[in-house]
Amino acid sequence: MMFRDEASIEVIAGKGGDGVSSFRREKYVIKGGPDGGDGGDGGSVLLVASSELNSLLKVGRAYRYSADNGRPGGPRKCTGGRGQSRRVTVPVGTQVFDADEGTLLFDLAHEGDELLVAKGGQGGKGNVRFANSVRQTPNHCTPGKDGEHRSLNLVLKIFAEVGLLGLPNAGKSTFLSRVTEARPKIADYPFTTLDPQVGIAKVGDYDTLVLADLPGLIEGAAEGAGLGHRFLRHVERCRVLLHLVDVSPGATDEPAEAWRTLERELKNYSEALYKKPRIIVATKHFEDEGSAERLEDLRQAVTEASAEGEQPARVHPISSVTGEGLSELLSLAQTLVREEVDRAQGS
């Protein structure tokens, strides 16, 4: 299934129904008074967050969303029917921006969150509204008002407890497919992950952990290189980060340098993102001879950086092929997630 994390839409609320000018006409009533009813209000357009969607693809395809107009009033003081509102379902985690001003209107961060984005026009007044002691038979009535019409930009930031980061071919997709039921595309070439992939891992007998495999990071991502900001914004909602670094002898990059690139791009993009707790995951460690020395180089680089005041992190070796180190890694990640939840609730 294709993924889309941005969409531009137009929302048009319904026009209010017109008020009516009419007079009471009945047998034996020679001079019936005014009895024109009000028009009904136009329908509104609302955005509703649902966990059943994980992409803005369907939302963006329709582009224009309109609500129904209100019905005109009728004789005998009958009020016209209200126009039916339009409810547009979007994924949980969708941010709504005014396209003209660029301002954030709302963050639909929870299941069932609703946002009124275009209010229906008010129904017009019937002539019965204008009768008074001086003017007892007014002909005057008013038309319904137009509904709101606006353009919106939608931006999706996926929700996951743990985000997987790494340079291309670091082994993120293989790891996700091994510990969850997710089946991302896996191949021996860079950028097999072009869209976020989400899976749920079982931790122990009862706990679960939601993980997101995000597109491979490259040098300059913080400035928009590669998938740039589209990639990094998805990390903002993750509580814990796993930095996957290939320590096998066949890796393109030296492990220590690959790790430094990840750290540098996070820090350049956002200080808050850089300060998130993380585990440095040494991938493919048990699969090739010679990885032990490269693992030790990585550990030394992380230790030296921590001593110099950089963000501290633990290095944990795994093999997604043999399964070694996977259950321990998930337990460590779960512990960090719980600590972050407790910290957030206590603040």
Beta strands, then each sheet from edge to edge (+ up, - down):
strand 1: 6-12
strand 2: 45-50
strand 3: 64-66
strand 4: 86-91
strand 5: 94-98
strand 6: 104-108
strand 7: 114-118
strand 8: 149-156
strand 9: 162-166
strand 10: 197-203
strand 11: 207-213
strand 12: 240-246
strand 13: 278-283
strand 14: 314-317
sheet 1: 3+ 1+ 8- 5+ 6-
sheet 2: 4+ 2+ 7-
sheet 3: 10+ 11- 9- 12- 13- 14-
end
